[in-house]
Amino acid sequence: MPTEQEPDIYSAQEAAEFAPAQFVRWFREVAPYVHAFRGKTFVVAFGGELVRDGALNVLVQDLSLLSALGIRLVLVHGSLPQVNEQLRLKGYDMQFSRGLEPTDGPALECAKEASGEIRLDIEAAFSQGLPNTPMSGSHIRVVSGNFVTARPAGVIDGVDYHHTGLVRKIDTESIKFAIERGSAVVVLSPLGFSPTGDAFNLAMADLATNVAVSLRAEKLIFLTDSPGVLDESGAVDTELARADADALLERGGLDEETAFYLKHASLAVKRGVARAHLVPYGQDGSVLLEIFTHDGVGTMVVEDTLDDLRPATIDDVGAILSLIEPLEADGTLVPRPRSVIERDVERFTVLEHDGVIYGCAALYPYKEELMAEMACLIVNPEWQGTGEGEILLRHMESRARAIGMKRIFVLTTRTSHWFIKRGFVQGGISDMPHAKQQHYNRSRNSMIFIKKL
């Protein structure tokens, strides 16, 4: 572990060009994500605002890198500002906003023109290959077509929505063929076609959500003009359980853009997408930072796997002891009498399902050193192997960050590999807070593992 005498370690975002050691460290830290995401499908969705603001070329360069790393990409673009500009130039009074709105004949023609122009811009951006640029040596084919079958929105509350459509079906087999066997990037415009040959104007976010669900995508990434969901302190909330996202939406108070995309992100996760992200396109390299760094730069919505997670109460002491005692008996854990658990119960979090507590963990902060110890991370053996340990670890890391801790550490005698695989590095006694050093049990010779938050 770094000591006070060693040089400062920069984040990947802040590392200077003259910091080769940091580059090597960062590249090694990225490797697990590369292995995890190779062969997975990402749906990346962005509105016409990204194109209008000149961020398309940089985005395509980053997406080209993802493609080179074996990630299968489907892009869904919007065209709202471009359609509105076409309508203005042609002298029409109407202007579209987010949400479902009627599309008459002239508006549909403007939507076709705008989508066509943006699609050509995307194809041109992926065709770059000048030497000494990020696109040098890239050979990425772009495929688009009639992958989306649509139906008319019809008459809603007495209003005929004309050429506004809803997604009826996604041609998943053809898209999979293109991204898997053809190694191409599929680009979908916000237009769909009916079996009668009619074209319909679709909402980009709705289309992207349907595509991600149909493909069972690993990630749905919305690139937005907002930084993501902000917590009470004004910082970006980097991870939200779906239930928490829905509660935020129900309470209101979010800005219009964030609420709009958060609603679709929550819906996608509810319908089976593993992760949905709100990422600010205004930050250089935001997609790479979101995917390849631990906390990312935007907000990630995950399935409500934390429903079973809650703070422990005094009534849980018996259940916590029943989890701890077998591990105390075989020497894995230091014995803790009931009085200690009762005293520290507020430091515990438990996993509970149908009234049965099957996991627990405790957090002990050392505020002077901005470090926290995670102890008693236990999952009942009958529940192991389905990610509950990951859930507890992620939650305890979030708790530590929420109270200002910069590092979290554990003492273990038998589970070192589990922690190493999750980003912990081995440290020494001197790396722990001073108060913890004084109580370190040298006879147990526990290994110390530390992780930066």
C-alpha positions in Angstrom: 0.0 0.0 0.0 1.2 3.6 -0.7 2.6 5.4 2.3 2.9 9.0 3.2 6.4 9.1 1.8 5.5 7.8 -1.6 4.4 10.1 -4.5 0.8 11.0 -4.9 -1.3 8.6 -7.0 -3.5 10.3 -9.5 -6.8 9.1 -10.7 -7.1 8.1 -14.3 -9.0 11.3 -15.0 -6.2 13.4 -13.5 -3.0 11.5 -14.5 -0.5 13.7 -16.3 1.2 12.5 -19.5 4.5 12.2 -17.5 3.0 9.7 -15.1 3.9 6.3 -16.7 3.5 4.4 -13.5 0.0 5.6 -13.1 -0.8 4.7 -16.7 0.4 1.1 -16.1 -1.5 0.9 -12.9 -4.7 2.2 -14.6 -4.3 -0.2 -17.5 -4.0 -3.1 -15.2 -7.0 -2.0 -13.3 -9.0 -1.9 -16.5 -8.2 -5.5 -17.4 -11.0 -7.1 -15.3 -13.6 -5.0 -17.0 -12.2 -5.9 -20.4 -12.5 -9.6 -19.6 -16.0 -9.1 -18.1 -17.5 -7.2 -21.1 -15.9 -8.9 -24.1 -18.7 -10.4 -26.1 -21.4 -8.5 -24.2 -24.0 -6.2 -25.9 -24.2 -2.5 -25.0 -27.0 -0.3 -26.3 -25.8 3.3 -26.4 -28.5 5.9 -26.8 -28.2 9.7 -27.3 -30.3 12.5 -28.4 -29.7 15.0 -31.3 -28.4 17.4 -28.7 -25.1 15.5 -28.6 -24.7 15.9 -32.3 -25.8 19.5 -32.2 -23.2 20.2 -29.5 -20.3 18.7 -31.6 -19.7 15.7 -29.3 -20.3 13.0 -32.0 -16.7 12.5 -33.2 -15.3 12.1 -29.7 -18.0 9.7 -28.8 -17.4 7.6 -31.9 -13.7 7.4 -31.1 -14.5 6.0 -27.7 -17.1 3.6 -29.1 -14.5 2.4 -31.7 -12.3 1.5 -28.8 -15.1 -0.5 -27.1 -15.7 -2.3 -30.4 -12.0 -3.2 -30.7 -12.2 -4.6 -27.1 -14.9 -7.0 -28.3 -18.0 -5.2 -27.0 -21.0 -5.5 -29.3 -22.6 -2.1 -29.9 -26.0 -1.0 -30.9 -26.4 2.8 -31.2 -29.8 4.5 -31.0 -29.9 8.2 -31.9 -32.5 10.8 -31.5 -33.1 13.9 -33.6 -35.3 16.3 -31.6 -33.4 19.6 -32.1 -32.7 18.8 -35.7 -36.4 18.1 -36.4 -37.5 21.3 -34.7 -34.9 23.2 -36.7 -36.3 21.7 -39.9 -39.8 22.7 -38.9 -38.7 26.2 -38.2 -36.8 26.6 -41.4 -39.9 25.4 -43.3 -42.1 27.9 -41.6 -44.1 25.5 -39.4 -45.2 26.7 -35.9 -45.1 23.4 -34.2 -42.1 22.3 -32.1 -41.6 18.9 -30.5 -40.6 18.4 -26.8 -39.9 15.2 -24.9 -42.7 12.7 -24.6 -45.4 11.4 -26.9 -46.8 14.1 -29.3 -48.7 14.0 -32.5 -46.7 13.9 -35.8 -48.5 15.2 -38.9 -47.3 14.6 -42.4 -44.9 17.6 -42.7 -43.5 16.8 -39.3 -42.8 13.2 -40.4 -40.9 14.4 -43.5 -38.8 16.6 -41.2 -38.2 13.6 -38.9 -37.0 11.6 -41.9 -34.7 14.3 -43.2 -33.2 14.9 -39.7 -32.7 11.1 -39.0 -31.1 10.6 -42.4 -28.6 13.4 -41.9 -27.6 12.2 -38.4 -27.3 8.6 -39.6 -24.9 9.7 -42.4 -22.9 11.8 -39.9 -22.5 8.7 -37.7 -21.4 6.6 -40.7 -18.9 9.2 -41.7 -17.5 9.4 -38.1 -17.0 5.7 -38.0 -15.2 5.9 -41.4 -12.4 8.1 -40.0 -8.9 6.6 -40.2 -6.4 9.3 -40.3 -2.9 8.4 -38.9 -2.1 9.8 -35.4 -5.8 9.9 -34.5 -7.8 7.5 -32.2 -9.5 6.1 -35.3 -6.2 5.1 -37.0 -6.4 1.5 -38.1 -10.0 1.0 -37.2 -12.2 -0.8 -39.7 -15.7 -0.7 -38.3 -18.7 -1.4 -40.5 -22.0 0.4 -39.7 -25.2 -1.4 -40.4 -28.7 0.1 -40.4 -32.0 -0.9 -41.8 -35.6 -1.8 -41.1 -35.0 -3.6 -37.8 -37.9 -2.0 -36.0 -41.6 -2.7 -36.7 -43.9 0.0 -35.4 -47.6 0.5 -34.9 -49.5 3.8 -34.7 -50.0 5.4 -31.3 -53.6 5.9 -32.5 -56.1 8.2 -30.8 -55.3 9.2 -27.2 -57.7 11.2 -25.1 -59.5 12.1 -28.3 -56.4 13.3 -30.1 -55.2 11.6 -33.3 -51.5 11.1 -33.1 -51.2 10.4 -36.9 -47.6 9.3 -37.7 -46.4 9.0 -34.1 -45.7 5.3 -33.4 -44.8 2.8 -30.8 -42.4 -0.1 -31.0 -44.2 -3.3 -31.9 -41.3 -5.6 -32.6 -37.5 -5.6 -32.8 -35.8 -7.9 -35.3 -33.3 -9.2 -32.7 -32.1 -12.1 -34.9 -30.9 -9.7 -37.7 -29.3 -7.3 -35.2 -27.5 -10.2 -33.4 -26.3 -11.5 -36.7 -24.8 -8.1 -37.6 -23.1 -7.5 -34.2 -22.0 -11.0 -33.5 -21.1 -12.6 -36.8 -20.6 -9.5 -38.9 -18.7 -7.6 -36.1 -20.5 -4.4 -37.1 -22.0 -1.6 -35.2 -25.8 -1.4 -35.7 -27.3 2.1 -35.9 -31.0 2.6 -35.3 -32.8 5.9 -36.1 -36.0 6.9 -34.3 -38.2 5.6 -37.1 -40.2 2.4 -37.4 -42.1 0.8 -40.2 -45.4 -1.0 -40.3 -46.2 -4.1 -42.4 -48.3 -1.8 -44.6 -45.1 0.2 -45.5 -46.0 3.3 -43.4 -43.3 5.1 -41.4 -43.7 6.3 -37.9 -41.9 8.7 -35.7 -40.6 7.0 -32.5 -39.3 8.3 -29.2 -35.6 7.6 -29.0 -35.6 6.6 -25.3 -38.5 4.3 -25.8 -36.8 2.7 -28.8 -33.5 2.3 -27.0 -35.3 0.7 -24.0 -37.1 -1.8 -26.2 -34.0 -2.7 -28.1 -31.9 -3.3 -24.9 -34.7 -5.5 -23.4 -35.1 -7.5 -26.6 -31.4 -8.1 -26.9 -31.0 -8.8 -23.2 -28.2 -6.2 -23.3 -25.6 -6.1 -20.5 -25.9 -2.3 -20.5 -28.2 0.5 -21.7 -26.3 3.8 -21.7 -28.2 7.1 -22.1 -25.8 9.9 -22.9 -27.5 13.1 -21.5 -26.8 16.8 -21.1 -27.3 16.4 -17.3 -24.6 15.0 -14.9 -26.9 12.3 -13.6 -28.9 11.9 -10.4 -27.6 14.2 -7.7 -27.8 13.4 -4.0 -28.6 15.8 -1.2 -25.0 17.1 -1.1 -25.1 17.9 -4.8 -22.7 15.0 -5.7 -23.6 12.5 -8.4 -25.3 9.4 -7.0 -23.3 6.8 -8.8 -25.5 3.8 -8.1 -29.3 3.5 -7.5 -31.3 0.4 -6.8 -34.4 0.4 -9.0 -36.7 0.8 -6.1 -34.9 3.9 -5.0 -35.0 5.3 -8.5 -38.7 4.8 -8.7 -39.1 6.4 -5.3 -37.2 9.5 -6.5 -39.4 9.7 -9.6 -42.5 9.5 -7.5 -41.4 12.2 -5.1 -40.5 14.5 -7.9 -37.9 17.3 -7.7 -35.6 16.0 -10.4 -35.0 18.2 -13.4 -37.0 17.2 -16.5 -34.2 15.6 -18.5 -32.8 13.5 -15.6 -36.3 12.3 -14.7 -37.1 11.4 -18.3 -34.1 9.2 -18.7 -34.2 7.8 -15.2 -37.7 6.6 -15.9 -36.6 4.7 -18.9 -33.4 3.4 -17.2 -35.6 2.0 -14.4 -38.0 0.4 -16.8 -35.1 -1.3 -18.7 -33.7 -2.8 -15.6 -37.1 -3.9 -14.4 -37.5 -5.7 -17.8 -34.2 -7.6 -17.6 -31.4 -5.3 -18.6 -28.5 -5.9 -16.2 -27.4 -2.2 -15.8 -28.8 1.1 -17.1 -26.7 4.3 -17.0 -27.2 8.0 -17.2 -23.9 9.5 -18.4 -23.0 13.1 -19.2 -21.9 13.5 -22.8 -20.3 16.9 -21.9 -17.5 15.2 -20.0 -14.7 14.0 -22.2 -14.4 10.2 -22.2 -17.5 9.8 -20.0 -18.5 6.5 -21.6 -15.0 5.0 -21.0 -14.9 6.4 -17.4 -18.3 5.0 -16.7 -17.5 1.5 -17.9 -13.9 1.1 -16.8 -13.7 2.9 -13.5 -15.2 1.6 -10.2 -17.6 4.4 -9.5 -17.9 5.8 -13.0 -19.0 9.4 -13.6 -22.8 9.1 -14.1 -25.6 7.3 -12.4 -26.1 3.5 -12.7 -29.5 1.9 -12.0 -29.4 -1.8 -11.0 -32.2 -4.2 -10.2 -33.7 -3.9 -6.8 -31.4 -6.6 -5.4 -31.1 -4.5 -2.2 -34.7 -5.0 -1.2 -33.5 -7.6 1.3 -30.8 -5.3 2.7 -31.6 -3.3 5.9 -29.9 -1.9 9.0 -29.7 -4.4 11.9 -31.8 -4.0 15.1 -31.4 -5.4 18.5 -33.9 -8.1 17.6 -31.5 -9.4 15.0 -28.7 -10.1 17.5 -29.6 -13.8 17.8 -29.7 -14.3 14.0 -26.3 -12.5 13.6 -24.8 -14.8 16.3 -26.1 -17.9 14.5 -24.3 -16.7 11.4 -21.1 -15.9 13.2 -20.7 -18.8 15.6 -19.8 -21.5 13.0 -17.1 -19.3 11.7 -15.8 -18.5 15.2 -15.7 -22.2 15.9 -13.5 -23.1 13.0 -11.2 -20.1 13.6 -12.3 -18.0 10.6 -13.6 -15.2 12.8 -12.5 -13.8 16.1 -15.0 -14.8 18.8 -17.5 -12.0 19.7 -19.7 -12.4 22.7 -23.3 -11.5 22.6 -22.6 -8.3 24.6 -20.3 -7.1 21.8 -22.9 -7.7 19.1 -25.6 -6.0 21.1 -23.3 -3.0 21.7 -22.3 -2.7 18.0 -25.6 -3.8 16.4 -26.1 -0.4 14.8 -22.9 -0.9 12.8 -24.4 -4.1 11.2 -26.4 -4.5 8.0 -28.3 -7.7 7.4 -29.7 -9.5 4.4 -33.2 -10.8 5.0 -35.6 -12.8 2.9 -39.1 -13.9 4.0 -38.1 -13.2 7.6 -34.9 -15.2 7.4 -31.6 -13.4 8.0 -29.0 -15.0 5.8 -26.2 -12.5 5.6 -24.6 -9.7 7.6 -21.6 -7.3 7.6 -20.4 -4.5 10.0 -18.7 -1.2 9.4 -16.3 0.5 11.8 -15.2 4.0 10.7 -11.9 5.6 11.8 -12.6 9.2 11.0 -9.2 10.7 11.6 -7.6 8.5 9.0 -10.7 8.5 6.7 -10.7 4.7 6.8 -13.3 2.2 7.7 -13.0 -1.5 8.6 -15.5 -4.0 7.2 -16.0 -6.9 9.5 -18.2 -10.0 9.8 -19.0 -10.2 6.1 -21.0 -13.5 6.2 -23.5 -15.2 3.9 -25.2 -18.4 4.9 -23.6 -21.3 2.9 -27.0 -22.3 1.5 -27.3 -18.8 -0.1 -23.7 -18.5 -1.4 -22.8 -18.4 -5.0 -25.6 -16.1 -6.3 -23.9 -12.7 -5.6 -25.1 -11.9 -2.0 -21.5 -11.3 -0.9 -21.1 -8.8 -3.7 -24.3 -7.1 -2.7 -23.1 -6.7 0.9 -19.6 -5.5 -0.1 -21.0 -2.9 -2.5 -23.4 -1.7 0.1 -20.7 -1.4 2.8 -18.5 0.5 0.3 -21.4 2.9 -0.4 -21.9 3.4 3.3 -18.3 4.2 3.8 -18.2 6.7 1.0 -21.4 8.3 2.3 -19.7 9.2 5.6 -16.5 10.5 3.9 -14.2 7.5 4.1 -11.5 7.2 1.5 -10.4 3.6 2.0 -12.0 0.5 3.4 -10.0 -2.4 4.9 -10.6 -6.0 6.1 -8.7 -8.5 8.1 -8.9 -12.1 6.9 -7.2 -15.4 7.4 -9.0 -17.5 4.7 -10.7 -15.4 2.1 -7.9 -13.4 0.7 -8.5 -14.3 -2.9 -12.1 -13.3 -2.8 -11.1 -9.8 -1.7 -8.2 -9.6 -4.2 -10.7 -10.3 -7.0 -12.8 -7.4 -5.9 -10.1 -4.7 -6.0 -8.4 -5.0 -2.6 -4.7 -5.0 -2.3 -2.6 -6.4 0.5 -1.3 -4.0 3.1 0.6 -4.1 6.4 -0.2 -3.3 10.0 1.2 0.2 9.6 -1.4 0.9 6.9 -4.3 0.5 9.3 -5.6 3.3 11.5 -3.5 3.8 14.6 -6.2 2.7 17.0 -6.7 -0.5 15.1 -3.0 -1.2 15.1 -3.0 -1.1 18.9 -5.7 -3.9 19.0 -4.3 -6.1 16.2 -4.1 -9.7 17.3 -0.7 -10.8 16.2 -1.3 -14.4 17.2 -3.9 -14.8 14.5 -1.6 -13.2 11.9 -4.6 -12.0 9.9 -3.9 -10.6 6.4 -4.8 -7.0 5.8 -6.5 -6.0 2.6 -7.2 -2.4 1.7 -9.3 -0.8 -1.1 -9.5 2.8 -2.2 -13.0 4.1 -2.5 
